[in-house]
């Protein structure tokens, strides 16, 4: 399968999400009840719905997207662009316009780690919540599996084994893919956004994950990886 992938026609993608509100108490009463029911499945007996609200960002019904980073390989560089901000509808609109233009010509593919189970459905759901039309690459209703032009590095690594989840960080270490150790990890995004008010730090983290995904696919294909110094950032206009 991978021998048919044209690496210059692959768009690498990663998203960062947070709870829609800074804390449980800020939720409307009906959403507090919904979160109490939802969180009952994973919180311990001595934890309240409020205690675990910082995990709400992984659920599209309770969270929001604050950054979508994309990148493509060009002349041994990864060129990245990020759509980010507090206004989810605006960043999703900008992203939808970009992805529609990018997907218009050729046999383009989108690649991410766990993209089938998280990034793509999350983006699609939040677009619908915000009243936006789905671009073709995210409108998957009625499509056969072979008609969905997505590459999921987690699915590739599983080789049909559905028992375990393998993190991007673990695979990066396993395949000797250098990653920056000077920024946050996924568990710190909530604090960086709501407590530190440091969205730029989150964007940098998201963009480096895009590079990591690109390098993982390159490793799977037996190709040379891209160094961190060859991550070229497109400045937000």
The 8 nearest C-alpha neighbors of each residue, nearest first, counted from 0:
[[1, 2, 3, 4, 220, 155, 150, 5],
 [2, 0, 4, 3, 220, 219, 5, 216],
 [1, 3, 0, 4, 220, 5, 6, 221],
 [2, 4, 1, 0, 5, 6, 220, 106],
 [5, 3, 1, 2, 6, 0, 9, 8],
 [6, 4, 8, 7, 3, 9, 2, 107],
 [5, 7, 8, 9, 4, 72, 217, 71],
 [8, 6, 5, 72, 9, 73, 71, 10],
 [9, 7, 107, 6, 5, 108, 10, 106],
 [10, 8, 108, 6, 7, 109, 107, 11],
 [9, 11, 109, 71, 70, 110, 108, 12],
 [12, 10, 110, 70, 69, 111, 109, 209],
 [11, 13, 69, 111, 68, 209, 110, 10],
 [12, 14, 68, 209, 67, 111, 205, 69],
 [15, 13, 67, 66, 68, 118, 16, 205],
 [16, 14, 66, 65, 64, 67, 205, 17],
 [15, 17, 64, 56, 63, 65, 62, 14],
 [16, 18, 56, 62, 63, 189, 19, 64],
 [19, 17, 56, 62, 55, 20, 61, 63],
 [18, 20, 62, 63, 61, 17, 21, 56],
 [21, 19, 18, 22, 25, 26, 23, 62],
 [22, 20, 193, 18, 25, 19, 23, 53],
 [23, 21, 24, 20, 25, 52, 26, 49],
 [24, 22, 49, 25, 26, 52, 31, 21],
 [23, 25, 26, 22, 49, 31, 27, 21],
 [26, 24, 23, 22, 20, 27, 21, 31],
 [27, 25, 24, 23, 31, 30, 28, 20],
 [26, 28, 30, 29, 31, 25, 24, 32],
 [27, 29, 31, 30, 26, 32, 24, 33],
 [30, 28, 32, 31, 27, 33, 26, 34],
 [31, 29, 33, 32, 27, 28, 26, 34],
 [30, 32, 28, 34, 29, 33, 26, 35],
 [33, 31, 35, 29, 30, 34, 36, 28],
 [32, 34, 30, 36, 31, 35, 37, 29],
 [35, 33, 37, 31, 36, 32, 38, 30],
 [34, 36, 32, 48, 38, 33, 37, 39],
 [37, 35, 33, 39, 34, 38, 32, 40],
 [38, 36, 34, 39, 35, 33, 40, 41],
 [37, 39, 40, 35, 36, 41, 34, 42],
 [40, 38, 36, 37, 41, 42, 35, 48],
 [39, 41, 38, 37, 42, 36, 43, 35],
 [40, 42, 39, 38, 43, 37, 51, 44],
 [43, 41, 39, 38, 46, 40, 44, 51],
 [42, 44, 46, 45, 41, 39, 47, 40],
 [43, 45, 46, 42, 47, 39, 41, 48],
 [44, 46, 43, 47, 42, 50, 48, 51],
 [47, 45, 43, 44, 50, 42, 48, 51],
 [46, 48, 50, 49, 45, 51, 42, 44],
 [49, 47, 35, 50, 51, 38, 52, 34],
 [48, 50, 23, 52, 47, 51, 22, 24],
 [51, 49, 47, 48, 52, 46, 53, 23],
 [52, 50, 53, 49, 48, 54, 47, 42],
 [51, 53, 49, 54, 55, 50, 23, 48],
 [52, 54, 51, 55, 18, 189, 56, 22],
 [55, 53, 52, 56, 51, 57, 18, 17],
 [56, 54, 18, 52, 57, 53, 61, 58],
 [55, 57, 17, 18, 62, 16, 58, 54],
 [56, 58, 55, 54, 59, 62, 16, 17],
 [59, 57, 56, 60, 61, 55, 62, 121],
 [58, 60, 62, 61, 121, 57, 125, 63],
 [61, 59, 58, 62, 125, 124, 63, 55],
 [62, 60, 59, 58, 55, 19, 18, 56],
 [63, 61, 18, 56, 19, 59, 17, 58],
 [62, 64, 19, 16, 17, 18, 65, 56],
 [63, 65, 16, 66, 15, 87, 17, 62],
 [64, 66, 83, 84, 16, 15, 85, 87],
 [67, 65, 83, 15, 14, 82, 64, 68],
 [66, 68, 14, 82, 81, 13, 83, 15],
 [69, 67, 81, 13, 206, 80, 12, 205],
 [70, 68, 12, 11, 79, 80, 81, 10],
 [69, 71, 79, 11, 78, 10, 77, 80],
 [72, 70, 10, 77, 78, 11, 9, 73],
 [71, 73, 77, 7, 76, 78, 75, 74],
 [72, 74, 76, 75, 77, 71, 7, 78],
 [73, 75, 76, 72, 77, 7, 78, 229],
 [76, 74, 73, 72, 225, 77, 229, 224],
 [77, 75, 229, 73, 74, 72, 230, 78],
 [76, 78, 72, 230, 71, 231, 70, 79],
 [77, 79, 231, 70, 71, 232, 230, 76],
 [80, 78, 70, 232, 69, 233, 231, 77],
 [79, 81, 233, 69, 68, 232, 70, 82],
 [82, 80, 68, 67, 83, 69, 66, 79],
 [83, 81, 67, 90, 66, 68, 94, 80],
 [84, 82, 66, 65, 90, 81, 67, 85],
 [83, 85, 86, 65, 90, 66, 87, 82],
 [84, 86, 87, 65, 83, 90, 64, 89],
 [87, 85, 84, 89, 88, 90, 65, 83],
 [86, 88, 90, 89, 85, 91, 64, 65],
 [89, 87, 91, 86, 90, 129, 92, 126],
 [88, 90, 92, 91, 87, 86, 93, 84],
 [89, 91, 93, 87, 82, 92, 88, 83],
 [90, 92, 94, 88, 93, 89, 95, 87],
 [93, 91, 89, 95, 90, 94, 88, 96],
 [94, 92, 90, 96, 91, 95, 89, 97],
 [93, 95, 91, 97, 92, 96, 90, 98],
 [96, 94, 92, 98, 97, 93, 91, 99],
 [97, 95, 93, 99, 94, 98, 92, 100],
 [96, 98, 94, 100, 95, 99, 101, 93],
 [97, 99, 101, 95, 100, 96, 102, 94],
 [100, 98, 102, 96, 97, 101, 134, 95],
 [101, 99, 97, 103, 98, 102, 96, 104],
 [100, 102, 98, 99, 103, 97, 104, 107],
 [103, 101, 99, 100, 104, 98, 107, 136],
 [104, 102, 100, 101, 99, 105, 107, 98],
 [105, 103, 102, 106, 101, 107, 100, 99],
 [104, 106, 107, 103, 102, 8, 101, 108],
 [105, 107, 108, 104, 8, 102, 148, 5],
 [108, 106, 8, 105, 102, 9, 109, 148],
 [109, 107, 9, 148, 149, 10, 8, 110],
 [110, 108, 10, 149, 9, 11, 150, 148],
 [111, 109, 150, 11, 151, 149, 10, 12],
 [110, 112, 114, 12, 151, 11, 212, 113],
 [111, 113, 152, 114, 153, 151, 212, 167],
 [114, 112, 153, 115, 116, 151, 117, 111],
 [113, 115, 118, 111, 112, 117, 151, 116],
 [116, 114, 113, 117, 119, 151, 118, 120],
 [115, 117, 113, 114, 120, 118, 119, 121],
 [116, 118, 114, 121, 120, 115, 119, 113],
 [119, 117, 114, 121, 120, 122, 14, 115],
 [118, 120, 122, 121, 114, 117, 115, 123],
 [121, 119, 123, 122, 118, 117, 124, 116],
 [120, 122, 118, 124, 119, 123, 59, 117],
 [123, 121, 125, 119, 120, 124, 118, 126],
 [122, 124, 120, 126, 121, 125, 137, 119],
 [125, 123, 127, 121, 126, 122, 120, 128],
 [124, 126, 128, 122, 127, 123, 129, 121],
 [127, 125, 131, 129, 123, 124, 128, 122],
 [126, 128, 130, 124, 129, 125, 131, 123],
 [129, 127, 125, 126, 130, 124, 131, 123],
 [128, 130, 126, 127, 131, 88, 125, 87],
 [131, 129, 127, 128, 126, 132, 88, 125],
 [132, 130, 126, 127, 129, 133, 92, 128],
 [131, 133, 134, 130, 127, 126, 95, 138],
 [132, 134, 138, 137, 135, 131, 123, 126],
 [133, 135, 137, 136, 99, 95, 138, 132],
 [136, 134, 138, 137, 133, 99, 139, 102],
 [135, 137, 134, 138, 102, 139, 98, 99],
 [138, 136, 135, 134, 139, 133, 123, 119],
 [139, 137, 135, 133, 136, 140, 134, 123],
 [138, 140, 142, 137, 141, 147, 136, 135],
 [141, 139, 142, 138, 143, 137, 147, 135],
 [142, 140, 139, 143, 138, 144, 146, 147],
 [143, 141, 139, 140, 146, 144, 147, 145],
 [142, 144, 146, 145, 141, 147, 139, 140],
 [145, 143, 146, 147, 142, 148, 139, 141],
 [144, 146, 143, 147, 148, 142, 149, 150],
 [147, 145, 143, 144, 142, 148, 139, 149],
 [148, 146, 145, 144, 149, 142, 143, 139],
 [147, 149, 108, 146, 109, 150, 107, 145],
 [150, 148, 109, 108, 147, 110, 151, 115],
 [149, 151, 110, 109, 152, 111, 148, 108],
 [150, 152, 154, 111, 153, 112, 114, 110],
 [153, 151, 155, 112, 154, 156, 111, 150],
 [154, 152, 156, 113, 112, 151, 155, 157],
 [155, 153, 157, 151, 156, 152, 158, 113],
 [156, 154, 152, 153, 157, 158, 151, 150],
 [155, 157, 153, 154, 158, 152, 165, 159],
 [156, 158, 160, 154, 159, 155, 153, 161],
 [159, 157, 156, 160, 155, 154, 161, 153],
 [158, 160, 157, 161, 154, 155, 156, 162],
 [161, 159, 157, 158, 162, 163, 154, 156],
 [160, 162, 163, 159, 157, 164, 158, 154],
 [163, 161, 160, 164, 157, 159, 165, 158],
 [162, 164, 161, 165, 160, 157, 166, 153],
 [163, 165, 166, 162, 153, 161, 157, 113],
 [166, 164, 163, 167, 169, 153, 170, 156],
 [167, 165, 169, 168, 164, 170, 153, 112],
 [166, 168, 170, 169, 171, 165, 112, 212],
 [169, 167, 171, 166, 170, 172, 165, 178],
 [170, 168, 172, 166, 171, 167, 173, 165],
 [169, 171, 173, 167, 172, 168, 174, 166],
 [170, 172, 176, 168, 174, 169, 173, 175],
 [173, 171, 175, 169, 170, 174, 176, 168],
 [172, 174, 170, 171, 175, 169, 176, 168],
 [173, 175, 171, 172, 176, 170, 218, 215],
 [176, 174, 172, 173, 171, 177, 170, 178],
 [175, 177, 171, 174, 172, 178, 214, 211],
 [178, 176, 175, 179, 171, 172, 226, 227],
 [179, 177, 180, 176, 211, 171, 207, 227],
 [178, 180, 181, 177, 182, 207, 227, 204],
 [181, 179, 182, 178, 183, 184, 177, 204],
 [180, 182, 179, 183, 178, 204, 184, 200],
 [181, 183, 180, 204, 184, 179, 200, 203],
 [184, 182, 187, 204, 185, 181, 188, 201],
 [183, 185, 186, 187, 182, 188, 204, 201],
 [184, 186, 187, 188, 183, 15, 189, 204],
 [185, 187, 184, 188, 189, 183, 190, 54],
 [188, 186, 185, 190, 189, 184, 183, 191],
 [187, 189, 191, 190, 185, 186, 192, 201],
 [190, 188, 192, 191, 187, 17, 193, 53],
 [191, 189, 194, 193, 192, 187, 188, 195],
 [192, 190, 195, 188, 197, 189, 194, 196],
 [191, 193, 196, 189, 190, 197, 198, 195],
 [192, 194, 190, 196, 189, 191, 195, 21],
 [195, 193, 190, 196, 191, 192, 189, 197],
 [194, 196, 191, 197, 192, 193, 190, 198],
 [197, 195, 192, 193, 194, 191, 198, 190],
 [198, 196, 195, 191, 199, 200, 192, 201],
 [197, 199, 201, 200, 192, 196, 202, 191],
 [200, 198, 202, 201, 197, 203, 204, 196],
 [201, 199, 203, 198, 202, 197, 204, 182],
 [200, 202, 204, 198, 199, 203, 205, 188],
 [203, 201, 199, 205, 204, 200, 206, 198],
 [204, 202, 206, 200, 201, 205, 207, 199],
 [203, 205, 201, 207, 202, 206, 200, 208],
 [206, 204, 202, 208, 203, 207, 201, 68],
 [205, 207, 209, 203, 208, 204, 68, 202],
 [208, 206, 210, 204, 209, 205, 211, 203],
 [207, 209, 211, 205, 210, 206, 212, 204],
 [210, 208, 206, 212, 207, 211, 13, 12],
 [211, 209, 207, 213, 208, 212, 214, 206],
 [210, 212, 208, 214, 209, 213, 215, 207],
 [213, 211, 215, 209, 214, 210, 111, 208],
 [214, 212, 210, 216, 211, 215, 209, 217],
 [215, 213, 217, 211, 224, 216, 212, 218],
 [214, 216, 218, 212, 217, 213, 211, 219],
 [215, 217, 219, 213, 218, 214, 220, 212],
 [216, 218, 214, 220, 222, 215, 219, 224],
 [219, 217, 221, 215, 220, 216, 222, 214],
 [218, 220, 216, 217, 221, 215, 222, 1],
 [221, 219, 217, 218, 222, 216, 1, 2],
 [222, 220, 218, 219, 217, 223, 216, 224],
 [221, 223, 217, 220, 218, 224, 219, 216],
 [224, 222, 217, 225, 221, 218, 214, 220],
 [223, 225, 214, 217, 222, 226, 218, 176],
 [226, 224, 214, 229, 76, 75, 227, 223],
 [225, 227, 228, 229, 224, 230, 177, 76],
 [226, 228, 229, 230, 225, 178, 210, 177],
 [227, 229, 226, 230, 231, 225, 76, 77],
 [230, 228, 76, 227, 226, 231, 77, 225],
 [231, 229, 77, 227, 228, 78, 76, 232],
 [232, 230, 78, 229, 77, 79, 233, 76],
 [233, 231, 79, 78, 234, 80, 230, 77],
 [232, 234, 80, 79, 235, 231, 78, 81],
 [233, 235, 232, 236, 80, 81, 79, 231],
 [236, 234, 233, 81, 80, 82, 83, 232],
 [235, 234, 233, 82, 81, 80, 93, 83]]
